[in-house]
Amino acid sequence: MTAARQKRKHRASLLVSVGIAAAMSLCAAAAARASLTERIVVDWHSGLAIGGYDPVAFFTDGRPMMGSAAFELSYAGVVWRFSNVGNRAAFAARPDIYMPRYGGYDPVGVMRGVAVAGKPNVWIIAGQRLFLFYDLADRQKFADDPVHLIAAADRRWPRLEQTLGP
C-alpha cells in the first residue's frame, strides 16, 4: 500500500470514529433528557407514566400492580395504565388524588431541588397521596418526618417543575 493510500485510509477511519463517538453522545444525552425532563415520570422505553403501574391500585390493593394495555387513559400528556376499568374510571374522575405527588419524582430529591425519578416498588401513601421514592433510604427519611419533608418539597417543587418539560 502506498503512503498516500495509507494516509487516506487513516483519515477515513478517524472520521468514522469521531462520527460514531458524536452519535453515541447525542443518543446518551437524549436518553437522559427523556427520562428526567418530563413533569411526570415516564418510562423512556415504553412512554408510560410511572412505568405502566396502576396508580389507583396502590390505594385499592395496597400494592403496586402493573396496568394493562386494555385499560389505558391519556392524561396530562402521558399514557397511564390501569389493572381494571374501575381503577381507570376512578383515576379519570379524580386524577388529583391518584397521581403520585410531584409527578412521581422522589420527594426527598424534590426537597433538595433535584428531579430524581421515583420507583413504583418503593412507595408510601401519606396524607391520602401517593409518593414514589428512588430508594428505601429516601422512603425511610420521608416516613420519619413526612410533614416537614412535604412542606420543604412543596416549597421547592414549583421552581423545579419549571425546569422540567411539558
N, C-alpha and C positions, 0 to 999 in steps of 0.2 A: 504494500500500500504506500502510495506517495505521501510525502509530508503534507501537501496541501489537502489531500483527501482526509488524512488523519485529523487535521485542524477542523475541517468542516464537520466531520463525524463527532468530534468532541464538543463543538459548539452546539450542534443539534441536540445531543444528549443532555447538555447543560440546560438548554431552553426547555426541553421536555421536563426535566427535574424541577425547574423553577415553576413551570406551569402546574405541575401536579401538586407541589407544595402550596401554591397560592389557592388552588381549588379546594384542597383539604382544609385550609384555614378558613376559607369562606363558608364551607359546609359546617365546620365546627362552630363558628360564630352564629350561624343561622339556627343551628340546633339549640344552642344555649339560649339564644334570644327567644325562640319559640316556647321553651318551657318556662321561662321566668319573665315574660313581658306581658302576660295576659292579666287582666283584673280578676279572673277566676282561674284557678289551677286547672290546666288542660293537659292531658297526656299527649305529648307531641307525636307519638306513634299512631294513636287511634283518633285523636282530635276530640276525645270525650272529656267532659267535665269530671273532675275527681277520679280519673282513671276508669270510668264506666261503672263505679259503685252507685248503688241506690241511696241517695241522701235521706230518704224517708225511713228506710229500714233501720238506720241507727236508732231512731225513736221507737218504731213499732216492734222491731225484733230484738233490739238491744245488741245488735252486732252488725258489722259491715257485710253486705251482701252484694254480689255482682248484679248489675241490671241486665236486662235483655234487650236485644235489638227490636223485639216486638213491642216494647213499651218505651219508646223514646219521646222526648219533648225538647224542642228548641226554646231556650230561654236565655236572655242576656247575651245573645250572640254565640252561645255554645250549645252542644247537644248533651242532654242529661239522659241517663238510662235508669229504668226502674224495674223491680222484680215482678210487679203486677200492675194491673190497671188501676187499682185503688190507690196505690202509692203515687202513681203518675197524677191522678186526679187531685190528691191531697197537695202535692207539690204545686200543681197548676193553680190551685186556689190560694195557697199561702207560701210562695217561694221565699218570702222574707223570713219565715220561720224555719224552713227546712234547709235552705242553702247554708253551707258552712260559713261561719263568720270569717271576715277578711278574705273572702273568695277561696278559702281552703289553704291560705298561707298560714304557717305556724305563728301563733300569736306571740310567742317568745321572740321570734325573729322580727315580727312587726314592731314589738316594743323597742327593739334595738334599731329600728329603721331599715331593716333588711328583708326583702321578699324571699323567703325560704319556703318552698312548696311542702305542704303537709302531706302525710301519707294516710290513706284511708284506714290502714290497720293500726294506727296509733292515734286514738281519738278519745274524746270525752264530751259529755253533754253537761253544760253548766249554764244556769240561768235560762233554761229552755232553749239553748242554742248549741249547735254542733261546732266543735273546734277540732281541727286536724293538726297533728304535730309532726315535726321532722323525725324525732326520736323519743324514746322513753324518758330520757333525762329532761327534755323540754316539757313533756306531759307532767312529770312529777313536779317540776318547778311551778307550773301553772296550778296544779292541784293543791300545792302548799299555800297559795295565796291568790285565788282567782280574781277576787275583787280588785286588788291592787294591780295585778297584771293586765286585766281587761281595761281598766282606766288608763294605764300607761299606753297600751296598744291603741286604744281609741284616740288618744291624742296624736299618735304618730301616723295612723292609718290614712287620713286624708292626704297628707303630703306624699306618703309612699305610693298611694293609689294613683296619684298624678303622674308618677314616673312609669307606670305600667301602661301598656297599650289598651286599646278599646276592648 
